């Protein structure tokens, strides 16, 4: 790793620690620079804004999310159960992360409101995995033939968005969310079921 990359990693670590302690909104670029014993001007050479730092941190954590989605769609023997498990796991993981720290929620809100393309790109990645499940369901005869798998994946994602981002619905009762998710999935599978 070269010196520039090492400095970027130090910045991300210091900013992440400050965000988690004081919160994203209460953190300034000057404070991050001070934590690193560098000038604010030097910090701006690496990251044009605090939001760029937050996005870089989120990009780093995407690797873990991608690995999770990959694991959730490895076994497609029962696509209905795979999709149920996919939705359940995403709900549980999102809820866990937010419950552990409202500061993570604050960072997620800042990125999604100021950089919607970031959230849209993440949703597009998730749809790839949903499409994989749908294809397997059609091949195995669990789902009716679908004219447009990508469109269907997008609509399934829309129907379950509340469970992907429960914090956006200001719903923090996990038991209620679990119950609602199962009901929504039951209805979705009625529509998808092969006749």
C-alpha positions as CSV (number, residue, x, y, z in Angstrom):
1,X,0.0,0.0,0.0
2,X,1.4,3.4,-1.0
3,X,1.6,6.4,1.3
4,X,-1.4,8.1,-0.2
5,X,-3.6,5.0,0.2
6,X,-2.4,4.6,3.8
7,X,-3.3,8.2,4.5
8,X,-6.8,7.7,3.1
9,X,-7.3,4.7,5.3
10,X,-6.1,6.7,8.3
11,X,-8.6,9.4,7.5
12,X,-11.5,7.0,7.1
13,X,-10.6,5.3,10.4
14,X,-10.4,8.6,12.3
15,X,-13.5,10.0,10.7
16,X,-15.4,6.8,11.3
17,X,-14.4,6.9,15.0
18,X,-15.5,10.5,15.3
19,X,-18.8,9.9,13.5
20,X,-19.6,7.0,15.8
21,X,-18.7,9.0,18.9
22,X,-20.1,12.5,18.1
23,X,-22.4,11.8,15.2
24,X,-22.1,12.8,11.5
25,X,-23.8,16.2,11.8
26,X,-21.7,17.3,14.8
27,X,-18.4,16.3,13.1
28,X,-16.4,18.9,11.1
29,X,-13.6,18.4,8.6
30,X,-11.4,20.5,10.9
31,X,-12.0,18.1,13.8
32,X,-11.1,15.1,11.7
33,X,-7.9,16.9,10.5
34,X,-7.0,17.7,14.1
35,X,-7.5,14.1,15.2
36,X,-5.0,13.2,12.5
37,X,-2.5,16.0,13.2
38,X,-2.9,17.3,9.7
39,X,-4.1,20.6,8.3
40,X,-7.7,20.9,7.1
41,X,-6.3,21.9,3.7
42,X,-4.4,18.6,3.5
43,X,-7.5,16.7,4.4
44,X,-9.4,18.4,1.6
45,X,-6.7,17.1,-0.8
46,X,-7.9,13.6,0.0
47,X,-11.6,14.1,0.4
48,X,-13.5,17.2,-1.0
49,X,-16.1,17.0,1.7
50,X,-17.3,15.2,4.9
51,X,-20.0,13.5,2.8
52,X,-17.3,12.1,0.5
53,X,-15.6,10.6,3.6
54,X,-19.0,9.1,4.8
55,X,-19.6,7.6,1.3
56,X,-16.1,6.1,1.2
57,X,-16.8,4.5,4.6
58,X,-20.1,3.1,3.3
59,X,-18.4,1.8,0.2
60,X,-16.0,-0.1,2.3
61,X,-18.9,-1.7,4.3
62,X,-20.6,-2.6,1.0
63,X,-18.2,-5.5,0.6
64,X,-19.6,-7.2,3.6
65,X,-23.2,-6.6,2.4
66,X,-22.3,-8.0,-1.0
67,X,-20.8,-11.1,0.6
68,X,-24.0,-11.6,2.6
69,X,-26.3,-11.3,-0.4
70,X,-24.1,-13.7,-2.3
71,X,-24.3,-16.3,0.6
72,X,-28.1,-15.8,0.8
73,X,-28.5,-16.7,-2.8
74,X,-26.0,-19.6,-3.1
75,X,-28.6,-22.3,-2.4
76,X,-31.5,-22.0,-4.8
77,X,-33.0,-25.4,-4.3
78,X,-36.2,-23.8,-2.8
79,X,-36.4,-20.3,-4.3
80,X,-39.5,-19.4,-2.2
81,X,-37.6,-20.2,1.0
82,X,-34.5,-18.5,-0.4
83,X,-36.4,-15.3,-1.0
84,X,-38.1,-15.5,2.4
85,X,-34.7,-16.0,4.1
86,X,-33.2,-13.2,1.9
87,X,-35.9,-10.7,3.1
88,X,-35.7,-11.8,6.7
89,X,-32.0,-11.6,6.9
90,X,-31.9,-8.1,5.3
91,X,-34.5,-6.9,7.8
92,X,-32.7,-8.4,10.8
93,X,-29.3,-7.1,9.7
94,X,-30.5,-3.6,8.9
95,X,-32.5,-3.4,12.1
96,X,-29.5,-4.7,14.1
97,X,-27.1,-2.1,12.6
98,X,-29.5,0.7,13.3
99,X,-30.3,-0.5,16.8
100,X,-26.7,-0.7,17.7
101,X,-26.1,2.9,16.8
102,X,-28.3,5.7,15.8
103,X,-25.2,7.4,14.5
104,X,-25.0,4.8,11.7
105,X,-28.6,5.8,10.9
106,X,-27.6,9.5,10.8
107,X,-24.8,8.7,8.3
108,X,-27.2,6.6,6.1
109,X,-29.7,9.4,6.1
110,X,-27.1,12.0,5.0
111,X,-25.8,9.8,2.2
112,X,-29.3,8.8,0.9
113,X,-30.6,12.4,1.0
114,X,-27.5,14.1,-0.4
115,X,-26.4,11.3,-2.7
116,X,-29.4,9.4,-3.9
117,X,-27.4,7.8,-6.7
118,X,-25.5,5.9,-4.0
119,X,-28.7,4.3,-2.6
120,X,-30.0,3.7,-6.1
121,X,-26.8,1.9,-7.0
122,X,-27.1,-0.3,-3.9
123,X,-30.7,-1.1,-4.7
124,X,-29.7,-2.1,-8.3
125,X,-27.1,-4.5,-6.8
126,X,-29.8,-6.1,-4.6
127,X,-32.1,-6.5,-7.6
128,X,-29.5,-8.7,-9.3
129,X,-29.8,-11.2,-6.4
130,X,-33.6,-11.0,-6.4
131,X,-33.5,-11.7,-10.1
132,X,-31.3,-14.7,-9.5
133,X,-33.9,-16.1,-7.1
134,X,-36.8,-15.4,-9.5
135,X,-35.0,-17.1,-12.4
136,X,-34.5,-20.2,-10.2
137,X,-38.1,-20.1,-9.1
138,X,-39.3,-20.1,-12.8
139,X,-36.9,-22.8,-13.7
140,X,-38.0,-25.0,-10.8
141,X,-41.7,-24.4,-11.6
142,X,-42.4,-22.6,-8.3
143,X,-43.1,-19.3,-10.1
144,X,-45.1,-18.7,-13.2
145,X,-43.1,-17.7,-16.3
146,X,-42.2,-14.1,-16.1
147,X,-42.1,-11.8,-19.1
148,X,-39.6,-9.4,-17.5
149,X,-37.5,-10.7,-14.6
150,X,-35.8,-7.4,-14.0
151,X,-39.1,-5.5,-13.7
152,X,-40.5,-8.2,-11.4
153,X,-37.4,-8.0,-9.2
154,X,-37.8,-4.2,-9.0
155,X,-41.5,-4.6,-8.1
156,X,-40.7,-7.2,-5.4
157,X,-38.1,-4.8,-4.0
158,X,-40.6,-1.9,-4.0
159,X,-43.1,-4.1,-2.2
160,X,-40.6,-5.0,0.5
161,X,-38.8,-1.7,0.8
162,X,-40.2,-1.0,4.3
163,X,-38.3,-4.1,5.5
164,X,-35.1,-3.1,3.7
165,X,-35.1,0.3,5.2
166,X,-37.3,0.2,8.3
167,X,-35.7,3.4,9.6
168,X,-37.3,5.3,6.7
169,X,-40.7,4.2,8.0
170,X,-39.9,5.3,11.6
171,X,-40.9,1.7,12.5
172,X,-38.6,0.3,15.2
173,X,-40.7,-2.6,16.5
174,X,-38.9,-5.6,15.1
175,X,-41.7,-8.1,16.1
176,X,-44.2,-6.1,14.1
177,X,-41.9,-5.8,11.2
178,X,-41.3,-9.6,11.1
179,X,-45.1,-10.2,11.2
180,X,-45.8,-7.7,8.4
181,X,-42.9,-9.1,6.3
182,X,-44.3,-12.6,6.5
183,X,-47.8,-11.4,5.4
184,X,-46.4,-9.4,2.5
185,X,-44.3,-12.3,1.3
186,X,-47.3,-14.6,1.5
187,X,-49.3,-12.3,-0.7
188,X,-46.4,-11.8,-3.2
189,X,-45.9,-15.6,-3.5
190,X,-49.6,-16.0,-4.3
191,X,-49.1,-13.7,-7.3
192,X,-45.9,-15.4,-8.4
193,X,-46.9,-19.0,-7.9
194,X,-47.0,-21.2,-11.0
195,X,-50.6,-22.3,-11.8
